[in-house]
C-alpha cells in the first residue's frame, strides 16, 4: 500500500458536488479543480489501493439535454404485457418513471463520465477520462487496482419497476477504459415469482472477491429465482456462487451451490463446504453473531482470523447482540472453525449497555466499545478483554460526550413484562416523565408507540427485545418527546402476529393484534401509571396501519396518530410487509386486514400524517387521502396533514416541528383532557373482529 496522502470528501454546492482533499498533517482542506461529481449512484469517488489515485464519477461535459418544463407530450404513454400466462408479483412502487419526459430527465441526471485523478502527479493533480460516458449505477476498483468492474443501465426502461430491475450491462474495464471482459447483459425484470425468497434470474450481487487480486464473484439462482419450485423438497439447491479471475479468458468456475448458510474455502473445491450454523432466523437468543472483519492493505474488508495457536489456530471472531431473557447483552466470541466450539471473550454487564464497535487486535484482546446507560449517552472506550480482574481501570474512556438534554436526565425507564391471554409473553419499555411521583402525580395520560412483527412460533414471539440499560435517546420521530408534556410513554410494546406450522400469521392478524393491545392497556392500568380512558396509540408506516385497525376494531384508545401508512390493501395486491400471498390467493385476508373497509367503525379521534412525496412501496400518499375521506364521509373524527416535499421519513426542520405540534395539540385535546367516564364501567372491550378466513 502506498503512502496515504490524506482524506477525500464531497461538498454539495448550489450547482453540483465538489471534490475536496484534506492534508491530515497540515490540517488543511482544498477543493480539487475537477469537473463536478455525480453522486446519484454512489459516493462520486473511490480510492485506488495505491492511495494517491482516485476513480471519479463526474458529470459528462456533454450531458443529454433536459426536457423543457411543461413540455407538450410527444404522444401517449403505452405499456403492454404479453407474458403468455407467466405469473409475476409486481410490488407497488410509487416513485417510477412515468413518461418520455421522465425518462430523458433520468438519462440526464444519471449519466456518468469515469475519470482517474492522480493527486501525487502535480500540485493540482492530473485528470484522465476513462472510456465513454454511460449510466453507471455501480463502479468498483479491483483489489489490485488494475481493473474496474462496472454495471450500467440499458434502455429501454420501464414504467413498472425501479432502476435496479432495469437491464444491466456488466463489464470489466482496464484503467484506460478499454473493455477487458463483458458478461451477459442482465435483462429487464418486471416482477418476480411469489414469495419472500424470490430473486431475479441471472447474475446478481456482482462484486470483486476481497481476498484475490482481481476475481469477480456473483450469485445466480439455480431455480430461476422461484422459491416455489420444488418447495416440498428441502434439499433443493437454490443458488450458486461463481467466480472468474483475471485475465477473464477462462470459463466461470462454480465456488459452491447453496440451500442454507455454509462455510466454504474459496481456494478449495465446492465439496469442501461445511455447515456451521443452522437455526431459525427468528431465534434471537441463539444468534451466533456476525464475523468480525478488517480492512486489508488494498482497502478491502476481509474476514478477521483470530491470532491464536494450537487448537484455536483456525478461529474467527463473532460480534453479536446477545439477546437473552434479561435483555440484550452484546458479546465477542472466538469461534473455532474446526470443532465449532466458542470461547466468550467479552459481554456487556449491568448497569451499562456495552457494544463492540471495532476489534483492534487479531486475538480480540483489544476492542473499541461504546458504553451507555439510561442517563449516559454512548461514549467510546478501549477495553482489554484478556483481563480477568474486572477492574474499571482496565477500561479507558476516549470520549466524554455530555448529556444532550440534562433536563430529561431524570426520566424513568423500565423494561416491563406481561402476557396476552393466550400465554404469549410480551415486553415493552415504560417511560415516566422526569421527577414523576406516583403518590403526588397519580395516573398520567399515556401514549403507546408500536410496530407489529410476524413470527412462526410463540416461543420466538415471546423473546425479550432491547435492554433496560440503553440510553434514553429522545428523537422527534417517536413518542418520547411527549415525556416533556406530562405523558407516560409505552414504547415498543410487543405486537407479535404468530402463525405456527402451516398457518400464516395474517390469517389471525386482527384477533392477535387486539389481544396484544388489550394486554398492554391492562398492564399500564394495573401498574397505576395510566387512566384507561386516557390512552393513545400511534405508529409509523406499518405502525400506522396497526393504529387504524385498533381504532376500527376496538374502543381501547381515546385517540390515534397514524403516520405514512397504508390502509387499503387492494392497493398493495402483490404482498405487503411479510405477507407473501397476493390478493387473489388470499382475498379474505386482504379484506379483513384493511382498516379502510371498516372506516365507518372508527369512532375515536384519528390524526393522519403523510409525506406528499412518499416513495416507499405501498404507502402511496393517496392511502392517507382516501382513508381521510372514508372516515370523514362516515362521520368520524379525523384530521389529515400532508407534508410538502417529504418522503416516507420526514427530514425538514419545518416538517419535524409541525409533526410534533400537530401531535401535541391532538393528544392534549383528545387524551390529556379527555373527560372521565360518567360512571365506573368495565374495561373497554374490543368490537368483534372479522372471522378468520378458512
N, C-alpha and C positions, 0 to 999 in steps of 0.2 A: 504494500500500500504506500502511495506517495505521501509527501508531506501535506498535511492539512493546511489549506490556505485560509479557511475561515468558515463563516456561515452564510447561507443564502436565504433570502426571504422575498416574498412578493408584497407589493404595496399597491392597493387599489386607489386609483385617482379618477378624476371625472371622466377622462376619455379612454380609460383602459387599465391595464395591470402592468406595473413596472417590476423589473428585477433589481434587487439590491444585494450587495455583499457586505459582510462585516469582517473587519480585521480584528480578531479577538485580542491579539497582543496590544494593538494600538487603541482598541476600544473605539473604533471609528467605523461608520457605515457610509457607503456611497452608492449612488444609483449607477447601474451599468447601462451605457448607451446602446441598448439593443432595441429591436422592434418590440412593441407591446406584446405581452404574453397572452395566450388563450388558455383560460382555466375552466372552460365549460366542462371538460373531462380531465380530471387530474389536477396536479399542483402547478403545472406550467413548466416545471423543470425537474431534472433528476441528475444527481451527481454520478459521474463515472468513477470506477474503482480507484483511478489514479489521483483523485481528489483535487485535480486542477482543471478538469473539463466538466462541462455541464451539457446535457442534452436538453434543448429548449423546445417548447411548443409555442410558436409565435403566430401572430396574426399575419396571414399572407399579404404581400404587397398589393396583389390584385385580388380582392375579395369578390365573390359573386354579388351582384348588386342587390340591395334590399328592395323589395317591392314598395311602392309609394303607399302612404297611409290612405285608407278609404278607396283602395283600388277597385275598379269595377271588375266583377268576376269574369274570368275568361270563358266560363261555361259551367255546366252542372258538375257537382261532385258526385262521383259514381263509385259504388262498392259492389262487389259481386262475390258470391261463394258458390263453388261447384265442387264440393268435396266427395261427391258420389257416395253419400251415406256415412262418411267418416265423422265420428263424433269427437269434438274437441271442446274442452272447457275454456271459456274466454272470460277472464276476470273483468270486472267493470272498472276500467281505468279512466279517470276524469280528464287528465291533463295530456291530451294527444294532439297530433296534427289533425287539422280538420278540413283543410282545403289547399289549393295550389299556393296561395299566398303564404300560408303557414310553412309549407314545405320549402319555399325559397328562402324564407327567414331562417329556417333551421339550417339549411346548407350554408348560408352566410355566416351564422354565428358559430358553427361547429367546424368550419374549415381550418386546418392547421398546416403550417409550414414547419417541419422539423429543422433544427439548426444546432450546430455544435459550437459551443463557446469555450475557447481556451483562455482562461483568465491568467495563465502564467506566461503567455507569449509576449504580451505588451502591457503597458500600464492600463489601457482600457480593454484589453482582451481582443482576440480575433474571433470573428463570427463567420461560419461557413454553413450555407444551406445544405440540407441533406434531402436529395430527391425532390419530388414534386409535392405540391400541397394536396392533401386528402382529408377526409373526415375521420381522423384518427380518434377513436374513443378509448384506446388503451395502448400505451407505449412503455416497453421495459428494456433496459440495457442488460445484456448478459453479464453474469458474474465476472467473466474475464475482460469485460469492456470492449469486446471486438464486434459484437453484433447488436442489433436492435430488433426485438420482437414487437410487431405491430398488428393491431386489429383495426380495420377501417370499415365504416358503414358503406353499404352498397345500395343504390337505388334499384328498383322502385321502392318507395317507402310505404308504410301502412297507416291507415287512419284508425286501426282497431287495436294496436298494441304499442307499447313504449319502444324506444330506440334499441334497447338491449335484445329485443326479439327480431330486429331487422336483419337482413342478410349481412354477413361479415366476411371480409377478406382477411385471412390470417397469413402473415408473411414475415420472413426474416430478411432484414437488410444488413448490409455492411455499413461502416461509418461514412462511406461516400454516397450512400443512398441506393446502391445497386442491389436489386433483389438477389438473394442467395438461395432462398427456397420458398416456394408458395405451397401452402396446404390447400386442401379442398375448401372452396368457399362455403361457409355455413349458410343455408338458405333462410329466407324469411319464415318465421314460425308464428302463425296466428292461432294461438290456442294450444293447450296441452291436454293429454289424457286426464281423466278424472283421478283425484287422489292427491294427498299432500306430498307424496313422494314422486310425483310426476316431474320429469325434466324434459328439456328439448332434445331431440335426436341430434347426433353428430357431435363434433368437438365442443367441449365446454371447459371452463376453468383453465384456460391455456396460460402457462407461465414457464419461466425458467426454473430448472432444478437448482436449488440453492447450493448443493454440495458438489456441483460439477461445473467445469469452465463454461460450457455452452451447450446445454442439453434441454430441449423443450419437452415438457410433460403436459399431459392433458387427460381428462376423463371423457369417456364415451359410453353411452348407455348400450348395454347388450340386449335389452328388452324393448328397444325403440323408445325408451322413456316412459313406457306404460307400466306402472306397478300392478295393474290388474291382470297382466299376462301371467299365467301360472301362479296366481296368488295363493292357491291351495297347496303349492309345493314350496316348502320352506327352504329347500336347497337351491332354489333358482338363483342363478348368477345375474346380478343386476347391472353392474358397472365393470368396466375395465380401465386401467390406467396405462397409458402408453408413453413411450419416450423415444426421442430422436435427437441424436447428438451431432454436433458439427463434425465434418463439413456438410451434413444433411443429404448425403448421397445414398445412404442405405435405406432400407425399409423400416418403418416404425416398429419398435420392439415392445411387446406387452410386458409390463412390470408385474402386474397381478390382476386377478379378477375378484370382484368383491360381492359379498352378500351381507357383511357386517363389518365391525371395526377389527383391524388386524395390525400386527407388527410385520414389517417387511424390510429386508435389507436390499436396497436397490442394486447393489453390486452382485447379488445372488439371484438364482432362478426364482420364478414366482412360486415354485413348490416349497420354498423356504418359509412361506407365510406361516405365522403362528398367532393364534388367538390370544389376546392379552386381557381384554375387558369384555364382559358380556352381562349387561344389566338393563333394566328398564330405564328409559330416558327420564321418566317421571320420578325415579327414586333418588331424591337429593341426598338422603342420608348416606348412601353408598357410592356417591360420585367419587371417582378416583382422583380427580384433578386434571389439570392441563399441563403437558410437558413444558418445562422452562426452556426458553430459547435465548440465544445471544447473537449479536451482530458480529460476523467474521471479518477478516481483513478486506473482503470485497464488498462489504456493506450489506451482506445477505443475512437474513435470520436463519440460524442453524440450531438444531436440537442440541441442548447442553447435556453432555455426558458427565456424570459426577466423577470427579477425580478421586478415585479410591483404588485400593489394591486388594489382592486376594479375591475372596468370593464376591466382593462388591464391585469388582472392576467394570463389569458391564451393566452400569446402572444409569438411570436418568433421574431428574428431579421433577416432582409433580407439585404444582401450586393449586390448592383447592379452596372452596368456600367453607368447607367443614360444617355443612348443615347437620343439626342434631336436634334432639328433643328439647335441649336447653337453648336453642337458637344457633345462629351461625358462629363458628369458631374457625376462621381461616387457618390453613396449615401449609407446611412444606414437608414433603416426604422424599426420601430416597427410595427409588423403585428398581429392584433387581430384575433385569430382563431375562435372566437365565432361569431362576426359580420362582419369579413373580412375587417375591417377598417385599415387605415395606418396612422402612425404618422412619419413624417420625422425628424430624429434626426441629420442628417449631410448630406451635399452635397458639392461637390467641387465648388470653386468660383474662378473666374478670379482674378489675372493673373496667377494662378497656376493650375496645374492638381494634385489633391489630391485623394488618393485612400486608402480605408480601408485595412490594412494588417492583423490586428487581433483585435478582440473585447476583451477588458481587464476586463470589468465589466459586471455582468449579466444584468444590465439595459441599457447597451450601452452608459453610460455616459463617459466612458474612453475607448479610442481606440488608437491603434498604426496605424499610417498612413504613407504613402510615399507621398512626395511632390516634384514636379519638375516644371520646366519652360523651355522654349526653350533654355536658356543659363545656366540652373542649372540642373545638373543631379540629379536623385532621392536620397533623404535623408529621414531618419526616424524621425518622430515626435510623441510626445504624445499630445493628444488633449482631452480637456474636452468638450464634446458635449452638456452638460447641460447649458453651459454659453450662455447668450443671448446678451452680450455686444459687441461681435465681436472683442475684443482686441487681438492683436497679442501676448501679453504677456501670454495669456492662452494657447498658443501652444508652447511646449517645444521641442527644437531641440535635438536629441540624437546622430546624426552623422553629420559629416561635410566633405563629400567626395568632393574633388576639381574637377574642370572641367578636364576631361581626355585629352582633346586636345584643350587647350586655343587658339591656333592659328586659330581655327574654331569657336570661340565664336561669331564672328560677322556674321555668316551665317544667312541669312534672310529666314524666313518661313512664308507662308501664306496658310490658308485653303481657296481654291478658289471654286466658284460655277459657273456652266454653264449648258446649256441644249443641249440635242441632238435634232435632227429635229422633232422627234415625241412628244416632250414635256417632256420626262423623265429628271428629274433633276439629275445632276452629280456633283461630288465633287472630288477634288484631293489636294494633298499637293505640293505646288510650293516652291522650294528651290532655292535661288540665292547665288552665291559664296560670301565669306567674302569681305566686302568693295566694293561690286558692286555698281556702279553709272550708272544709265540708260543713262544720257547725255554723260558721258565720255566713257563708255564701249559699249553702243549700244546693239544690239541684240547678243545673245550668241548661240553657239551650244547647243542643248538640248537633254537629254536622258530621255525617258519615261520608267518607270518600272511598270508593271501591272500584274494582275491576274484576269481572268473572274470569274463571280459568277452568278449562276442561281437563278431566282425568279419566283414566281407565280403571282405577281401583280406589276403594275407600281408604286403604292404607296410605296411598300416595297423597290423596287429598287431605289427610289428617296430619301430614308432616308440617312441622313448625317452619316458618319462614322469617327471615330478619333476625335482629339481635336487639336486646334491650340496652346495649351499650353503644349504639350508633349515635353520632352527633345529631342534635335536634336541628337539622338544617331546615330553614324556612324559605320556601320559594313561592313565587306568585302563582305557579301552576297547580298547586294542590290546595289542601284545606287548612294547612297550619297558619296562614296569615290571620285566620279568624280567631285564633287564640288571643290576639291583641284586642278583640272586640267583645271579649267576655264569653266566648263559646268554648265548650268542651269539644274535642275532635276525636272521632274514632277513625283512625287512618288504616287503610289496607285491611278492613275486616274481610276475612276469607269468604269467597263466594264460589266454592267449588261446584262444578257440574260434572257428575260422575256417570259413566256408562260402563259397567263391568261386563266382562265376557264379550258376547256378540252384540250387546246393547250399545247404542250410540248415545253419548252424553245428552245431545239435544233432544232426544225422544222424550225426556222428562225435564227439560230445561226449566219451565215455569214452576212446577212444584218444588224443585230443588232450590231455585233462586228465592222463592218465597220463604222456604224453610230456613235458608241462610239468614235472610233479613230478620225474620221473627226471632231467631236465636240471638242475633246481635242486639236488637232492641230490648229483648228481655234481660240481657246481661247488663247493659248500661243502666237500665231502670233498677234492676236488683241491687246494683252497686251503689245506688243513691246519687249518681252524678248527673242524671238526666230526668226530665219530665217526659212521660210517654207522649204527651200531646205537643212537645216542642223539639222534635227531631226532624232533621232534613237529610236527604240522600242526594249525593252528587257523583259525577264521574265524567271522564273524557273519553271520546271515541266509543269503544265497546262498553265503557262505564256509563256513557250517556244512554246507550241502548238499554242497559240494565236499569237505569234510573226511570226511563219512560215506562218500562214494563212494570216496575214495582208500583208506580203511581197508577197504572192502569188496572192492576190486579189486586192491590191492597189499599188499605187506609192506614198503613203504619206510619206514614210520614206527612208532616204538615206542608212540606214543600220539596221541590227537587230542582237541581241545577244540572242540565244536560248540555255538554259542550261537544260540538263537532261529531255528532253521532249519526247513525243510520237507523231508520225506523220502519221503512217499507222494504221487506225482504224480496219482493218481486223485482226490485231494482238491483239486487245482487244475486241473480239467478244461478250463477255458476259457483256457488260456495261463498262462505264468509267465515272469518275467524278460523276455527278448527273444523268447521263443517265441510266434509269432503263431498257429500252428495249434492247434486244440483237440484234445482227447484222441481223438475219433472220426476225426479226419483224420490222426493220426499216433500210433496206438496203440503201435506198436513202439518209437517214440522215447520216449514217456512211460514205458513199462515198463522199457526198458533204462536210462534215466537215474535211476530211482528207487532209492536205496540201500536202502529198506525191503524191496524184493524180493530183496535179497542180504544181508539181516541175518545169515543163517547163516554168511556168509563173513567176518564181522568177527571177527578173532582177536586184535587188539591193543586196548589199553585206550581206551575212548571215554567222555569226560565230556560229558554233555548238560546244557545250562543254558537255561532259558526263563522269560520273564515270564508269570505266571499271567493277566495281563490283556492279552496281546499283541493289538493291534488292526490289525496290518499285514496287508494282503491276502495270503492264502495260508499265512502262518506261524501257524496256529492252535496254541494250546498243546498240543492233542491230538496234533499232529505229533510232538513230543518224547516225549509219554507213550506213544504207540503204538510209536515206534522203540525206546524203552527196553524195553518188553515183548517186542518181537520179538528184540532182541539177548539179553536175559536168558533168554527161553524157548528159544533155540537154543544156550545155553551160553556166551555171550560175556561179556567183562569190561566192564561198563558201570555208570555212575552217573548218576542224574538229579537235578538241582537245580532246583526250581521256586521262583521269586522272587515273594513275595506283593506285590500292588498295583503290579506293574511291567508296562509295555507292551513294545514291541519294542526300545526302547532303555532302559537302566536309569538311574535318576536318584537314588534314595535313597542316602545315605551308607552305610547299613547294607548295601544291596544291592551297591554297588561294592566295599566292603571284603570282603564274603563271596565275591564272584566271584573276587577276587584270591586270597583264602585257598584256596578250593576248587581253583583252577587251580594254585597253587603246590604244594599238597600232592600233587596228581595228577602234576604234572611231576616233582617230586622222586622220587616213588615209582617211576614207570614210565619216566622218561627219564634224569634225572641219575644215578640209582643203578641203571640197567639193567645187568645182568651182561653182560660181554663174551661174544661167541660162543665156543663151546667150541673151535673151530678156525677158522683163516682160511678164508673162503669167498668165493665170487663175490658181486658186488654183489646186493643184494636185487632180485628181479625182480618184475614185475607179474604177477598172475594174469591169465589170458586174459579180455579184455573181451568182453561180448556182441557178436555180429556186428552190424555197422551195417545198419539197415533198407534194403531195396531201394527 
